[in-house]
C-alpha cells in the first residue's frame, strides 16, 4: 500500500512540475511573440517614415527641375 501511495505521489509531483514548466514556457513564448510584434510595428513605421521622406525629397527635386527649365520665348513655327 505504501508503494502505491509513493507512486501516485511521484506521478502527481511530476505532473505538477510539468504543468508549471509548460506554463512558464508558454509565458516566455507569449512575451517573445509580443516583442516580435512590437519590433515589426516599429520597423513598419520606420519604413513608412522613410518612404514619406523619400517622396518629399522627390517632390522637391521635381519642383526644382521645373523651376530650372528654361522658358523658350523664340518659338519657331
Secondary structure, DSSP 8 states (H G I E B T S, - for coil): -HHHHHHHHHHHHHHHHHHHHHHHHHHHHHHHHHHHHHHHHHHHHHHHHHHHHHHHHHHHHHHHHHHHS--------
